[in-house]
Every structure is written in structure tokens, then in C-alpha cells.
């Protein structure tokens, strides 16, 4: 069977004026992941092992996950992740991490080393220490760019997804460019650099993995869609999905499971199912997703300005894109 891999690095109002440095850094990392993942799948490595390479994205501060995680309203990081094996239905999730370098790998340990699916905050941190996973001090995660984002988000009294540049926040404090009226403190945002990977291997097994730092200036303790099975992440015997964007909208739509249900129960082709869900269930401007089927099909769709995305498959297709 043909293998395939798809990645995302966040969907939302990504301006074409994004700095060349950030654009190039993001695209270079996605290309390297395609190289690593494609080589692994061609060598018959399992889809589950391949999607864990989300840790490569977590290690890159250009993305809102792992080292580049955005800050809470207290100036701290609270990271979350989920990994799911479509062939077995097994999954593991974590939330509220503040020292773990690679949350996605800890999520896999939750799946494989505990009787549970989800560990959070103090319990997840304690489990990480027991497992001897790599940790780091807060200075590793708190970047100058994210400190600047938090300052401007607080000044504007807003909760933001992290593509919103500081100057954009200042220019749109009246919210005219968003076409909606907002009370002070209403959580909104233009995009999130959540990272995710879906893959199908030569045996037709699908897997999905997603990791994020959440929202800029979010309340401490807030949990988004990423670690919730069927919301930001899902995989079964037919397909695998990883979503990105406005977490509360994705949760309300149970977005990832919705795609899988259309494929399983309505027998829709993957691309049709993805398009139907992104257009009809997500709400305009709220994000997007990447998906693969057990037949090696790939779908990448979004209803926002752009989505960092990449794909490679056994036919030789290789693509890295941002905008429509």
C-alpha cells in the first residue's frame, strides 16, 4: 500500500507580510520533517513512530509548541499534546506541562506506560520525572518574542492565537478588521501555531499527533482542543486527522471525529469529508486540518487566510505551502 504524510504548523490570518525570516524558518523545518518522515515511511517504519516526529517541530521556537510555546496570563507556559494510533485506538494525552521539552513523547509514554489516557499538570510533570524524559528550566521555553506578544495582548485586553503580530494588535484594537464587536477580554485570535502530523504507513495503519502551547494571555488552567480525543486529534482504521486554529471552535465541532465519521459512516472520500467539515462545521476563519486515509490519500484544508502545511507521499508528491 502507498504511504503518505502530512504536517501543519498553524492556520489562521497569516499575513503575506510575515517576516521572511520566520517564513523561511518554518518552511525549512517542515521540509526537513518531510525528508525525515518520508524516508522513515519508505523504510517501513510505523505511522505511530513517524508522527512522533512532531518533537522536531516542538524543538523549533518558530512554532507554538514545546520551546516556542506562548505564555499564559501569568507569563508561564502550559503545553499540551495528544498522540493516537488508529490501528488500535490507543492514545495518550497531556496538559499543563511547564518543564517537558517534548510533550508529544510524554503523551506516547502515557499511552504505553500507564492504564490511563490523559494526565495533566502536577500529575503529568511527576510522571515525566518518573520516566526520565528530558526537561528544562522555564528560561528554555520563554522567548523574547513570546514575552512581547504577551505584553501587547495584555495592553489590548485580548486572548490571542500567536500569528497576530504586535503591530497588528495595536492597529486593530477597535476590531474593525475582524468585522465583529467584542467586549473587553473576549478571547479571539488570528491564528495558532499548533503543530501536528498525520501518517499512513505501508501496512495501511494511520496515526495522528498534535502539540501546542495554546493561546497568548490565556487563563492559567485553560485546556484547548489539541489533547481532546476527537476534537483536535483523532485516528482510526480508516484515517487520521490533526487540526489547528481556534480551540474553542474546534472543540464545539468535535472536528477531527466529525471527519472520521463521514468517512466511516457515509463512506465519503477523505477530501470531500474534510472540505465538508471545514466549510460547514468549523466556522469561517477558525482554522483548518490535515488528514490522511488508509489508502494513502491526503487532504489539507483551511478556511482562514493561510495554514503552514506540508505533505509527501509514495508517489513522489512533495509540497510545502502557506496560503491558498
DRENMI-361822 format. One record per residue (C-alpha): x, y, z; residue number from 1; residue in one letter. Coordinates in nm, 3 decimals, always signed. Example, Ala and Ser with C-alpha at 12.3 -4.5 7.8 and 13.67 -1.06 7.14 Angstrom:
# DRENMI-361822
> +1.230:-0.450:+0.780:1:A;
> +1.367:-0.106:+0.714:2:S;
# end
This chain:
# DRENMI-361822
> +0.000:+0.000:+0.000:1:X;
> +0.110:+0.358:-0.057:2:X;
> +0.232:+0.561:+0.238:3:X;
> +0.165:+0.930:+0.298:4:X;
> +0.248:+1.203:+0.547:5:X;
> +0.103:+1.548:+0.617:6:X;
> +0.209:+1.818:+0.863:7:X;
> +0.077:+2.151:+0.977:8:X;
> +0.231:+2.438:+1.170:9:X;
> -0.075:+2.651:+1.236:10:X;
> -0.371:+2.802:+1.050:11:X;
> -0.524:+3.147:+1.066:12:X;
> -0.485:+3.504:+0.949:13:X;
> -0.125:+3.464:+0.837:14:X;
> -0.034:+3.789:+0.660:15:X;
> +0.163:+3.778:+0.338:16:X;
> +0.378:+4.041:+0.503:17:X;
> +0.506:+3.783:+0.752:18:X;
> +0.878:+3.832:+0.805:19:X;
> +1.095:+3.643:+0.553:20:X;
> +1.299:+3.505:+0.842:21:X;
> +1.001:+3.345:+1.011:22:X;
> +0.854:+3.219:+0.683:23:X;
> +1.184:+3.065:+0.575:24:X;
> +1.248:+2.908:+0.915:25:X;
> +0.903:+2.750:+0.926:26:X;
> +0.923:+2.618:+0.571:27:X;
> +1.274:+2.481:+0.623:28:X;
> +1.163:+2.290:+0.933:29:X;
> +0.860:+2.147:+0.752:30:X;
> +1.079:+2.036:+0.460:31:X;
> +1.321:+1.865:+0.697:32:X;
> +1.030:+1.684:+0.860:33:X;
> +0.911:+1.568:+0.519:34:X;
> +1.258:+1.434:+0.447:35:X;
> +1.281:+1.251:+0.779:36:X;
> +0.925:+1.122:+0.777:37:X;
> +0.921:+1.023:+0.413:38:X;
> +1.243:+0.829:+0.450:39:X;
> +1.108:+0.652:+0.757:40:X;
> +0.781:+0.552:+0.591:41:X;
> +0.965:+0.432:+0.281:42:X;
> +1.176:+0.216:+0.515:43:X;
> +0.857:+0.059:+0.657:44:X;
> +0.869:+0.245:+0.990:45:X;
> +0.524:+0.251:+1.152:46:X;
> +0.294:+0.552:+1.120:47:X;
> +0.288:+0.582:+1.500:48:X;
> +0.665:+0.616:+1.519:49:X;
> +0.665:+0.867:+1.236:50:X;
> +0.405:+1.107:+1.378:51:X;
> +0.603:+1.134:+1.700:52:X;
> +0.848:+1.341:+1.497:53:X;
> +0.624:+1.630:+1.595:54:X;
> +0.902:+1.665:+1.852:55:X;
> +1.114:+1.816:+1.572:56:X;
> +0.858:+2.097:+1.549:57:X;
> +0.843:+2.126:+1.928:58:X;
> +1.218:+2.189:+1.929:59:X;
> +1.187:+2.481:+1.689:60:X;
> +1.093:+2.812:+1.860:61:X;
> +0.923:+2.941:+1.545:62:X;
> +0.623:+2.719:+1.628:63:X;
> +0.380:+2.748:+1.919:64:X;
> +0.467:+2.413:+2.077:65:X;
> +0.746:+2.292:+2.301:66:X;
> +1.023:+2.551:+2.302:67:X;
> +0.818:+2.816:+2.122:68:X;
> +0.508:+2.785:+2.341:69:X;
> +0.320:+3.108:+2.403:70:X;
> +0.260:+3.245:+2.753:71:X;
> -0.036:+3.240:+2.990:72:X;
> -0.170:+3.550:+3.165:73:X;
> +0.086:+3.479:+3.439:74:X;
> +0.377:+3.467:+3.196:75:X;
> +0.417:+3.088:+3.222:76:X;
> +0.396:+2.806:+2.968:77:X;
> +0.131:+2.534:+2.978:78:X;
> +0.187:+2.285:+2.697:79:X;
> -0.040:+2.005:+2.579:80:X;
> -0.028:+1.721:+2.327:81:X;
> -0.202:+1.405:+2.208:82:X;
> -0.090:+1.104:+2.006:83:X;
> -0.323:+0.835:+1.870:84:X;
> -0.271:+0.501:+1.699:85:X;
> -0.551:+0.439:+1.452:86:X;
> -0.487:+0.066:+1.422:87:X;
> -0.558:+0.003:+1.791:88:X;
> -0.745:+0.311:+1.909:89:X;
> -0.483:+0.359:+2.179:90:X;
> -0.397:+0.717:+2.266:91:X;
> -0.220:+0.931:+2.521:92:X;
> -0.261:+1.296:+2.614:93:X;
> -0.101:+1.555:+2.841:94:X;
> -0.180:+1.909:+2.952:95:X;
> -0.038:+2.177:+3.176:96:X;
> +0.327:+2.090:+3.116:97:X;
> +0.582:+2.353:+3.210:98:X;
> +0.919:+2.169:+3.203:99:X;
> +0.887:+1.884:+2.949:100:X;
> +1.089:+1.953:+2.633:101:X;
> +0.882:+1.721:+2.412:102:X;
> +0.519:+1.691:+2.525:103:X;
> +0.430:+1.459:+2.236:104:X;
> +0.678:+1.197:+2.356:105:X;
> +0.537:+1.218:+2.709:106:X;
> +0.189:+1.169:+2.563:107:X;
> +0.310:+0.849:+2.399:108:X;
> +0.450:+0.730:+2.732:109:X;
> +0.110:+0.794:+2.892:110:X;
> -0.039:+0.573:+2.621:111:X;
> +0.217:+0.294:+2.657:112:X;
> +0.319:+0.303:+3.024:113:X;
> +0.002:+0.385:+3.218:114:X;
> -0.353:+0.248:+3.239:115:X;
> -0.480:+0.598:+3.160:116:X;
> -0.529:+0.816:+2.853:117:X;
> -0.482:+1.167:+2.992:118:X;
> -0.251:+1.315:+3.256:119:X;
> -0.235:+1.686:+3.338:120:X;
> -0.047:+1.948:+3.539:121:X;
> +0.127:+1.819:+3.855:122:X;
> +0.047:+1.456:+3.781:123:X;
> +0.185:+1.479:+3.429:124:X;
> +0.500:+1.655:+3.548:125:X;
> +0.554:+1.389:+3.818:126:X;
> +0.509:+1.112:+3.560:127:X;
> +0.765:+1.284:+3.336:128:X;
> +1.019:+1.277:+3.617:129:X;
> +0.946:+0.909:+3.683:130:X;
> +1.003:+0.828:+3.317:131:X;
> +1.324:+1.029:+3.297:132:X;
> +1.214:+1.237:+3.000:133:X;
> +1.412:+1.547:+2.908:134:X;
> +1.307:+1.859:+3.097:135:X;
> +1.427:+2.218:+3.102:136:X;
> +1.401:+2.534:+3.312:137:X;
> +1.143:+2.798:+3.221:138:X;
> +1.411:+3.008:+3.051:139:X;
> +1.432:+2.743:+2.775:140:X;
> +1.068:+2.796:+2.678:141:X;
> +1.012:+3.168:+2.740:142:X;
> +1.132:+3.351:+2.431:143:X;
> +1.164:+3.726:+2.389:144:X;
> +0.914:+3.718:+2.104:145:X;
> +0.650:+3.547:+2.318:146:X;
> +0.712:+3.787:+2.606:147:X;
> +0.648:+4.072:+2.362:148:X;
> +0.327:+3.904:+2.241:149:X;
> +0.203:+3.875:+2.598:150:X;
> +0.274:+4.241:+2.676:151:X;
> +0.073:+4.361:+2.376:152:X;
> -0.208:+4.112:+2.437:153:X;
> -0.243:+4.240:+2.793:154:X;
> -0.237:+4.601:+2.674:155:X;
> -0.518:+4.522:+2.431:156:X;
> -0.700:+4.309:+2.692:157:X;
> -0.718:+4.021:+2.448:158:X;
> -0.653:+3.649:+2.434:159:X;
> -0.474:+3.570:+2.111:160:X;
> -0.356:+3.297:+1.884:161:X;
> +0.003:+3.362:+1.806:162:X;
> +0.033:+3.472:+1.441:163:X;
> -0.102:+3.812:+1.550:164:X;
> +0.197:+4.045:+1.531:165:X;
> +0.235:+4.314:+1.796:166:X;
> +0.181:+4.596:+1.548:167:X;
> -0.135:+4.426:+1.418:168:X;
> -0.275:+4.413:+1.771:169:X;
> -0.221:+4.786:+1.808:170:X;
> -0.371:+4.864:+1.469:171:X;
> -0.686:+4.657:+1.522:172:X;
> -0.779:+4.732:+1.880:173:X;
> -1.114:+4.864:+1.756:174:X;
> -1.165:+4.518:+1.597:175:X;
> -1.296:+4.669:+1.271:176:X;
> -1.077:+4.439:+1.063:177:X;
> -1.241:+4.137:+1.231:178:X;
> -1.592:+4.250:+1.138:179:X;
> -1.729:+4.170:+1.486:180:X;
> -1.799:+4.356:+1.807:181:X;
> -1.616:+4.232:+2.115:182:X;
> -1.648:+4.300:+2.484:183:X;
> -1.321:+4.362:+2.670:184:X;
> -1.137:+4.039:+2.734:185:X;
> -1.329:+3.837:+2.475:186:X;
> -1.100:+3.556:+2.354:187:X;
> -1.027:+3.598:+1.986:188:X;
> -0.730:+3.540:+1.763:189:X;
> -0.597:+3.533:+1.414:190:X;
> -0.406:+3.204:+1.406:191:X;
> -0.233:+2.944:+1.612:192:X;
> +0.099:+2.779:+1.551:193:X;
> -0.019:+2.446:+1.691:194:X;
> +0.181:+2.170:+1.521:195:X;
> +0.056:+1.835:+1.401:196:X;
> +0.136:+1.532:+1.192:197:X;
> -0.070:+1.253:+1.037:198:X;
> +0.067:+0.950:+0.856:199:X;
> -0.031:+0.621:+0.696:200:X;
> +0.235:+0.353:+0.660:201:X;
> +0.290:+0.073:+0.407:202:X;
> +0.061:-0.155:+0.609:203:X;
> -0.224:+0.095:+0.587:204:X;
> -0.208:+0.191:+0.955:205:X;
> -0.292:+0.553:+1.037:206:X;
> -0.172:+0.769:+1.327:207:X;
> -0.202:+1.131:+1.439:208:X;
> -0.012:+1.360:+1.675:209:X;
> -0.071:+1.723:+1.776:210:X;
> +0.113:+1.956:+2.016:211:X;
> +0.063:+2.317:+2.124:212:X;
> +0.136:+2.591:+2.372:213:X;
> -0.220:+2.722:+2.346:214:X;
> -0.325:+3.087:+2.344:215:X;
> -0.134:+3.405:+2.422:216:X;
> -0.260:+3.551:+2.753:217:X;
> -0.487:+3.251:+2.817:218:X;
> -0.611:+3.187:+3.169:219:X;
> -0.395:+2.952:+3.370:220:X;
> -0.554:+2.607:+3.353:221:X;
> -0.721:+2.657:+3.014:222:X;
> -0.724:+2.339:+2.805:223:X;
> -0.776:+2.355:+2.430:224:X;
> -0.874:+2.113:+2.157:225:X;
> -0.531:+1.958:+2.099:226:X;
> -0.532:+1.695:+2.379:227:X;
> -0.903:+1.611:+2.348:228:X;
> -0.965:+1.291:+2.154:229:X;
> -1.190:+1.360:+1.855:230:X;
> -1.151:+1.738:+1.874:231:X;
> -0.803:+1.847:+1.767:232:X;
> -0.669:+1.496:+1.709:233:X;
> -0.814:+1.160:+1.601:234:X;
> -0.715:+0.841:+1.422:235:X;
> -0.890:+0.513:+1.345:236:X;
> -0.851:+0.228:+1.096:237:X;
> -0.966:+0.448:+0.808:238:X;
> -0.799:+0.787:+0.856:239:X;
> -0.606:+1.024:+1.083:240:X;
> -0.670:+1.394:+1.146:241:X;
> -0.483:+1.679:+1.317:242:X;
> -0.649:+2.020:+1.349:243:X;
> -0.524:+2.372:+1.418:244:X;
> -0.686:+2.708:+1.484:245:X;
> -0.931:+2.843:+1.742:246:X;
> -0.954:+2.569:+2.000:247:X;
> -1.295:+2.651:+2.141:248:X;
> -1.449:+2.637:+1.791:249:X;
> -1.273:+2.307:+1.717:250:X;
> -1.396:+2.157:+2.045:251:X;
> -1.756:+2.257:+1.981:252:X;
> -1.740:+2.098:+1.635:253:X;
> -1.561:+1.780:+1.757:254:X;
> -1.380:+1.850:+1.434:255:X;
> -1.144:+1.556:+1.391:256:X;
> -1.401:+1.292:+1.481:257:X;
> -1.653:+1.458:+1.251:258:X;
> -1.423:+1.396:+0.953:259:X;
> -1.367:+1.034:+1.054:260:X;
> -1.741:+0.976:+1.100:261:X;
> -1.818:+1.100:+0.749:262:X;
> -1.552:+0.869:+0.607:263:X;
> -1.669:+0.570:+0.813:264:X;
> -2.046:+0.601:+0.811:265:X;
> -2.120:+0.795:+0.491:266:X;
> -1.828:+0.642:+0.301:267:X;
> -1.726:+0.987:+0.178:268:X;
> -1.386:+1.023:+0.012:269:X;
> -1.138:+1.184:+0.252:270:X;
> -1.110:+1.512:+0.060:271:X;
> -1.486:+1.552:+0.043:272:X;
> -1.527:+1.478:+0.413:273:X;
> -1.256:+1.727:+0.508:274:X;
> -1.397:+2.002:+0.286:275:X;
> -1.748:+1.946:+0.418:276:X;
> -1.637:+1.971:+0.781:277:X;
> -1.404:+2.270:+0.740:278:X;
> -1.664:+2.465:+0.540:279:X;
> -1.973:+2.355:+0.727:280:X;
> -1.874:+2.286:+1.087:281:X;
> -1.567:+2.490:+1.177:282:X;
> -1.689:+2.843:+1.116:283:X;
> -1.523:+3.084:+0.876:284:X;
> -1.173:+3.190:+0.973:285:X;
> -1.140:+2.944:+1.260:286:X;
> -0.860:+2.723:+1.124:287:X;
> -0.802:+2.402:+0.934:288:X;
> -0.670:+2.049:+0.944:289:X;
> -0.456:+1.789:+0.773:290:X;
> -0.568:+1.430:+0.719:291:X;
> -0.463:+1.102:+0.558:292:X;
> -0.660:+0.790:+0.469:293:X;
> -0.556:+0.427:+0.492:294:X;
> -0.537:+0.426:+0.112:295:X;
> -0.269:+0.696:+0.109:296:X;
> -0.493:+0.993:+0.026:297:X;
> -0.402:+1.333:+0.173:298:X;
> -0.631:+1.627:+0.244:299:X;
> -0.525:+1.967:+0.376:300:X;
> -0.798:+2.229:+0.412:301:X;
> -0.849:+2.557:+0.596:302:X;
> -1.097:+2.845:+0.596:303:X;
> -0.858:+3.110:+0.722:304:X;
> -0.608:+3.323:+0.532:305:X;
> -0.340:+3.056:+0.544:306:X;
> -0.205:+2.741:+0.704:307:X;
> +0.155:+2.628:+0.732:308:X;
> +0.135:+2.282:+0.580:309:X;
> +0.341:+2.016:+0.407:310:X;
> +0.294:+1.672:+0.257:311:X;
> +0.489:+1.391:+0.095:312:X;
> +0.378:+1.050:-0.029:313:X;
> +0.496:+0.735:-0.202:314:X;
> +0.405:+0.868:-0.547:315:X;
> +0.673:+1.137:-0.523:316:X;
> +0.444:+1.425:-0.438:317:X;
> +0.612:+1.677:-0.207:318:X;
> +0.464:+2.014:-0.113:319:X;
> +0.519:+2.293:+0.138:320:X;
> +0.261:+2.575:+0.135:321:X;
> +0.114:+2.855:+0.342:322:X;
> -0.159:+3.039:+0.153:323:X;
> -0.440:+2.932:-0.080:324:X;
# end
